[in-house]
Amino acid sequence: MKTKLNPKSSVVSAKKTIEVEFAYESPTAKEVYLAGDFNNWSFNSLPMRKDEKGVWLLRLPLTVGRHEYRYIVDGDWQNDPCAGGYASNGFGSCNCVAEAVPE
């Protein structure tokens, strides 16, 4: 499984948000969701779409700064193996850390 986080350089609004692409490679997954501090850790509000290569994608405007997130793959919480860092989450596992920064 491979994940890619690509901050885009365009500023979306005066609130200093940046469009970020989340990508999670899992050709056999039936459903993948993104959860993080940016959606109050909702496990089903940000569904991802699978492309023809089996990569699940979602573009999302995030405020500039540090964000914690995880993927929910077929009902199971999964870490991003390509995350910029990890932080303990108080549940015996770690959250993925990404920095949304302008280029």
Order of alpha helices (4+ residues) and beta strands (2+ residues): beta-beta-beta-beta-beta-beta-beta-beta-beta
